[in-house]
Amino acid sequence: MLELGPLEGAQTYLLERAGAHVTAIEANKRNYLKCLITKEVMGMRNARFLLGNFLPWLETSNHKFDVIWASGVLYHMTEPLRLLRAIAAHTDRVFIWTHYFPEGGNPHRPPFYRRRSVHFADREIPHFDRLYLRPRWRPLACGGTAAGSCWLRHDDILFALRALGFSRTKVGFEDRQPYRGSFALVAHRESACRGADDRS
């Protein structure tokens, strides 16, 4: 399986404990070093950590994965639909945990500063750009590789996944705090579900 943005490797460890062989890609150099420490301290043998930006890697790689684990990364992207499209090219199963922009929210409420639309699958999908409000110790902060990111609305994320062929989605849990709302979901293509049924 592929894990995007493992941070310090805690979820990588749990995934390995559950029996997965994990390739994890981390762009932040400090976090990457934390992952290497976690791997050594916890004796992880079935996890490989790579340093780099996972989006261009996905867009140039031919690898296929049983599962892609994308926890805490979608809302750090400047082009979140581009990431979803890249994920869809490499797997039939994905786990996502992400923040989302509230329905009817103010697109100019800091740290958000702009609403723009992106055409995707015959629909104009609103994108809400935001800046990172980082203190002076910015190198220690966690986040994306750019100066800001873009959030999507809850239902637009689900729509994009369906448009990319993930016909089955299930939300596991959700937090509806204003401007901090988040949810976790798993999404499958129908073919992946049939394959699992055939093996059972």
N, C-alpha and C positions, 0 to 999 in steps of 0.2 A: 504494500500500500504506500501511498504518497501522502506526507503531511506537509502542509504549507504553513510557514511561520511558526516553528515549534517553541519560540521564546526561550525558555530555559530547559526544555526537554521533559517537563513533568508529564504531559499527556503522552509523549512518545514512550516514556517508561510504562505507563499504564496500558498503552496499546500493545507494547511488546509483552507485558505480563499476560495479556489476553490471548497471546499466540500469534500476533502479527509480526511480519518482517517489514520494517519501516524504513523508507527513504525520506528524510526530512530536509527541507531547504529553508535556510534562514538568511536574510539579507543584512541584519544588524550584526556587526562584528563582535560587539560585547555580548550579545545574546548567543551568538555562535560559540564563543568561548565558554559561556555558561553551559551550553548543551554538551560540549566536550567534557566538561567537569562532571556533569550529571551522568554521562555515559560511563566515565571511569569509576566514579564513586558507587554507582548503582550496579556496576558489572553488566551493563547492557551489551549483548552479543549479537542481537538481530536488528540493530538500528544503525543506520548510516546517516551522518549529518553532512550536508553540503552548504558551502557559503556562497550566496549569490541571490540575485533577483529571480524569483520563481516564474514571473510572468513571461519574460522573453525566453526562459528555458522551456516552459511549456509550449510556447509558440514555435519552437524550433526542434523539439524532441519528437521522436516517434514512439516513445514508451507508452504502453498501456498498463493501467493499474486496476486491480480488483475494486479498490476503494480510494477516493481522495478525501482527506480529512482537512477541512478548511475552517478552523476555529479561530475567530478573532482576526480575520484578515480582510474580509470583503469590505468592511467599512473603513479600512485604511487605504483603499485603492482610489486613484483618481479616475479610473475607468472601470467601474465594477462590472459592467456588462461584458467588457473585454475579458475579464477574469473568468466569468461564468462560461463564456464561449470557449475559452481555452480549457477549462476543466471538462466541459462536455466532450471535447475532442479526445480525451484520454481515459475516460472511465464511464461505466454505466451506473455507478453508485457513488453518491457524495454525501458527506456530512458537513453541515454548515452551522456555525453559531455566529451571529452578527447583530450589531445594532442596526436600527432602521429609523428613517425620518418619520415623525408622527403625521398621520393624516390631518390635513388642515393646518399644519404647523406654519410658523412664520419663517420664510426662507432667509430673512435678514436678521434673525435673532442670533447674536454672537454665540459661538464662533462661526455660525453659518453666515454667508454673505451673498449668495446668489442662487437663483433657480434657473436651470437651463434644461432644454429638452434634447433627447437623443432618440433618433429613429431606430426602432428595433422591432423586427417581426410584425411589420404593419401597424405599429403603435408608436406614439410619441411618449417616451417614458421620462418623467421629470427626474432630474438629477439635482441634488442639493449640495453645493460646494461649501466646504468649511476649511478654516485654517487651524493648525495646531496651536494651542495656547501654551507654549512651552516656556519654562523658566530659563534662567541663564545656564543651568546645567543641562542644556538640550542634548548633548551626546549621551547622557544616561537615560533619556526618555525612550519609551517604547512607542512605536508607531510605524507608519509607512516610510518609504524612501523619499517622498516629496515633502514640500512645505505644508501641504494640506491633503485633504481627501474628499471623497464624495459619498454621500449616503443616498440610498434608495428607499422607497416606501415598502412596507411589509408585503402588500399584495403584488407590487411590481416585481419583487424578487421571485415570488411564486410563479407569476406569469412568465418571466424570463426562463425559469427552469422548465416549465411545461413546453414553451416554444422551442427549447433546445432538445426536447425529446424525453425529458424525465416525467413520464406520465403518472407516476405514483409519488406523492410527497406526503410526509407526515410530520407535523410539528410536535416536538416532544415536550417543550416547556417554553413559556413566554413571560417576559417582564414588561409591563406596559407603562413604565415611568415616562413622563413627558420628556422628550428630547434625549432620553437615555434608554428607550425601549429596546428590547433585544428578544431574539428567539432562536431556538435550535431546531433543526429539521434534518431529516434524511430524505433523499430523493433517489428514485430508481427508474431506470428504463424498463419497459414492459418485458423486453427480452431478458434482462437480468433476473427479473422475478421468475420467468418461466424456467430459466436455467437452474435457479435454486430449487424450484419445485421438482425438476427432473432428477436432481441429485438426492433429494430427500427420500 
